[in-house]
């Protein structure tokens, strides 16, 4: 199991649309709207690093997403 935390920036006014699209993605466990440098924090739980990368790629393809940054951890 691989856990990823992806921070997401979006175009102003697209927050609700992006939030709803992210919530629908496979492997997305939680989405939090936050204040500060990023607009959302997304918790991703995947079976492999490859699956996690596919989910992050899907987030990047959502209309309105302008930037992502991901940190990855693994259960021990």
Contact map, one row per residue, 1 for C-alpha under 8 A:
1110000000000000000000000000000000000000000011110000000000000000000000000110
1111000000000000000000000000000000000000000011111001000000000000000000011110
1111100000000000000000000000000000000000001111000001000000000000000000011110
0111110000000000000000000000000000000000001110000001000000000000000001111000
0011111000000000000000000000000000000000111100000000000000000000000001110000
0001111100000000000000000000000000000000111100000000000100000000000111100000
0000111110000000000000000000000000000111110000000000000000000000000111000000
0000011111000000000000000000000000000111110000000000000000000000111110000000
0000001111100000000000000000000000001111000000000000000000000000111100000000
0000000111110110010000000000000000000010000000000000000000000001111000000000
0000000011111110000000000000000000000000000000000000000000000001110000000000
0000000001111110000000000000000000000000000000000000000000000000000000000000
0000000000111111000000000000000000000000000000000000000000000000000000000000
0000000001111111110000000000000000000000000000000000000000000001000000000000
0000000001111111111000000000000000000010000000000000000000000001000000000000
0000000000001111111100000000000000000000000000000000000000000000000000000000
0000000000000111111110000000000000000000000000000000000000000000000000000000
0000000001000111111111000000000000000000000000000000000000000111100000000000
0000000000000011111111100000001000000000000000000000000000000000000000000000
0000000000000001111111110000000000000000000000000000000000000000000000000000
0000000000000000111111111000000000000000000000000000000000000100000000000000
0000000000000000011111111001001000000000000000000000000000100000000000000000
0000000000000000001111111001011000000000000000000000000000000000000000000000
0000000000000000000111111101000000000000000000000000000000000000000000000000
0000000000000000000011111111000000000000000000000000001001000000000000000000
0000000000000000000000011111000000000000000000000000001000000000000000000000
0000000000000000000000001111100000000000000111000001001000000000000000000000
0000000000000000000001111111111000000000011110000000001000000000000000000000
0000000000000000000000000011111000000000011110000000000000000000000000000000
0000000000000000000000100001111100000000011100000000000000000000000000000000
0000000000000000001001100001111110000001111000000000000000000000000000000000
0000000000000000000000000000011111000001110000000000000000000000000000000000
0000000000000000000000000000001111100011100000000000000000000000000000000000
0000000000000000000000000000000111110111100000000000000000000000000000000000
0000000000000000000000000000000011111110000000000000000000000000000000000000
0000000000000000000000000000000001111110000000000000000000000000000000000000
0000000010000000000000000000000000111110000000000000000000000000000000000000
0000001110000000000000000000000001111111100000000000000000000000000000000000
0000001111000010000000000000000011111111100000000000000000000000000000000000
0000001110000000000000000000001111000111110000000000000000000000000000000000
0000111100000000000000000000001111000111111000000000000000000000000000000000
0000111100000000000000000001111100000001111100000000000000000000000000000000
0011110000000000000000000001111000000000111110000000000000000000000000000000
0011110000000000000000000011110000000000011111000001001000000000000000000000
1111000000000000000000000011100000000000001111100001000000000000000000000000
1110000000000000000000000010000000000000000111111011000000000000000000000000
1100000000000000000000000000000000000000000011111011000000000000000000000000
1100000000000000000000000000000000000000000001111111000000000000000000000000
0100000000000000000000000000000000000000000001111111100000000000000000000000
0000000000000000000000000000000000000000000000011111110000000000000000000000
0000000000000000000000000000000000000000000001111111111000000000000000000000
0111000000000000000000000010000000000000000111111111111100000000000000000000
0000000000000000000000000000000000000000000000001111111110000000000000000000
0000000000000000000000000000000000000000000000000111111111000000000000000000
0000000000000000000000001111000000000000000100000011111111100000000000000000
0000010000000000000000000000000000000000000000000001111111110000000000000000
0000000000000000000000000000000000000000000000000000111111111000000000000000
0000000000000000000000001000000000000000000000000000011111111100000000000000
0000000000000000000001000000000000000000000000000000001111111100100000000000
0000000000000000000000000000000000000000000000000000000111111100111100000000
0000000000000000000000000000000000000000000000000000000011111110100000000000
0000000000000000010010000000000000000000000000000000000001111111100000000000
0000000000000000010000000000000000000000000000000000000000001111100000000000
0000000001100110010000000000000000000000000000000000000000000111110000000000
0000000111100000010000000000000000000000000000000000000000111111111100000000
0000000111100000000000000000000000000000000000000000000000010001111100000000
0000000111000000000000000000000000000000000000000000000000010000111110000000
0000011110000000000000000000000000000000000000000000000000010000111111000000
0000011100000000000000000000000000000000000000000000000000000000001111100000
0001111000000000000000000000000000000000000000000000000000000000000111110000
0001110000000000000000000000000000000000000000000000000000000000000011111000
0111100000000000000000000000000000000000000000000000000000000000000001111100
0111000000000000000000000000000000000000000000000000000000000000000000111110
1110000000000000000000000000000000000000000000000000000000000000000000011111
1110000000000000000000000000000000000000000000000000000000000000000000001111
0000000000000000000000000000000000000000000000000000000000000000000000000111
